[in-house]
Amino acid sequence: MKNNNKFVVLDLIFYVAFPLAIWHIMRDMIGDYYAMLLSSVPGIFYTIYRFKELKKVNVFGIFMISNLIVGTLVDVLSGSAIRLLWNNVYYSYAVALLFLLTIPFKKPISLYFALDFTELQGYDRSTNKKLFFHKRLFPIFNWIVVAFALQNIILASIKAWLISQYGVEAFDKGIVLRQLLNWGLTIPVMAGYLYIGKIIYDNPDFVKEATGSQEEDAMLTNERL
């Protein structure tokens, strides 16, 4: 809990306070576009720090770094302040679509995020993968993916409306809105993960099935060798 509180404070500092301060202080000196680019620098360094905190390259870590790289390229290549804002809207829609595409391919990204975090807590990844693909649990991971996608879609849609109404002045409103939505939509996502944990806790036979299946696979592999 202490670590979570630390990240909440750091989120506010690096994703909200620093970007807003840089935007308002620097825009008259260097222009709207370059002030937007400069305001993203604290978040870039902070995202790298959070990635290093994972202490392991996994699906979530790769997603964080890929999102950082692509997002930075989108900003740098935009060329103007208003184009940067619109490109971020389109990028959010693209990320939402990417999330949703993991559902029909039966590779919900939320499941692999869960594998990453449970592995960091010392649980066996192979066993948990079999467990999470259980017919009672797998559909819930799909709904969590929908929640991830909705987060991006709602944010992008509101940003588009703000840009249409306020132009480049929508930038600082979008910073605060993004963080509020990130926290607000974290609630149903966490509720989904907690519900999965409750189902597993109430059905210990699911774990036994996954462990037994893992042992059978290991025996078959040894026999082939």
C-alpha positions, 0 to 999 in steps of 0.5 A, spaced: 500 500 500 505 504 501 508 503 494 502 504 491 501 511 495 508 513 492 506 512 485 500 516 486 504 522 488 509 521 483 503 520 478 501 527 480 508 530 480 510 528 473 504 527 469 500 533 472 504 538 476 510 538 472 507 538 465 502 544 467 507 548 470 512 547 464 506 549 459 504 555 462 511 558 464 514 556 457 509 557 452 510 564 451 517 564 451 518 558 446 511 557 443 505 552 444 508 546 440 515 546 443 512 547 450 508 541 449 514 537 447 518 540 453 512 538 458 512 531 456 519 530 458 518 529 465 513 524 464 518 520 459 523 520 465 518 518 470 515 512 465 522 509 464 523 509 472 517 505 473 519 501 467 526 500 471 522 498 478 519 492 474 526 489 474 524 485 469 522 485 461 515 482 460 509 484 456 507 490 461 514 493 461 514 492 453 508 495 452 510 501 457 516 502 453 513 501 446 507 506 448 513 511 450 517 511 444 511 511 439 507 517 443 514 521 443 515 520 435 507 522 434 509 528 438 515 530 435 513 528 428 506 532 429 510 539 427 505 544 430 501 544 437 494 543 434 496 537 430 500 534 436 493 534 440 489 531 434 495 526 433 494 524 440 487 523 439 488 518 433 493 515 437 488 513 443 483 510 438 489 506 435 491 503 442 484 502 444 483 498 437 489 494 438 487 492 445 480 490 442 484 486 437 487 481 442 480 479 444 478 475 437 485 472 437 484 469 444 490 473 447 487 478 451 492 483 453 489 484 460 491 476 462 498 477 460 499 483 464 496 479 470 501 474 468 507 479 469 504 481 476 503 475 479 510 472 476 513 478 480 510 476 486 513 469 485 508 465 482 509 460 477 508 463 470 506 457 466 501 454 471 498 461 472 497 461 464 493 455 464 489 457 470 487 464 467 485 460 461 480 457 465 473 457 462 470 461 468 476 466 468 478 467 461 471 471 459 473 476 465 480 478 462 476 479 455 471 484 459 478 487 462 480 489 456 474 492 454 475 497 460 482 498 457 479 500 451 474 504 453 479 508 457 482 510 451 476 511 447 472 516 452 479 520 453 480 521 446 473 523 444 473 528 450 479 531 448 477 531 441 471 535 443 475 540 447 480 541 441 474 543 437 472 548 442 478 551 445 484 549 440 490 549 443 488 551 450 485 544 450 492 542 452 492 543 459 485 541 460 487 534 457 492 533 462 488 533 468 482 529 464 487 524 462 489 523 470 482 523 472 480 518 467 486 513 468 484 513 476 477 513 475 477 507 470 482 503 474 476 502 479 472 497 474 479 494 472 481 493 479 474 490 480 475 485 475 482 483 477 479 482 484 473 478 482 478 473 478 482 473 485 476 471 489 473 466 484 480 462 484 480 463 492 473 460 492 475 454 487 482 451 489 480 446 485 482 450 479 489 451 481 490 444 482 487 442 475 492 447 472 498 445 477 496 437 475 496 439 467 503 443 468 506 436 471 503 432 465 506 437 460 512 436 464 512 429 464 510 428 457 516 433 455 521 428 459 518 422 455 519 425 449 527 427 451 
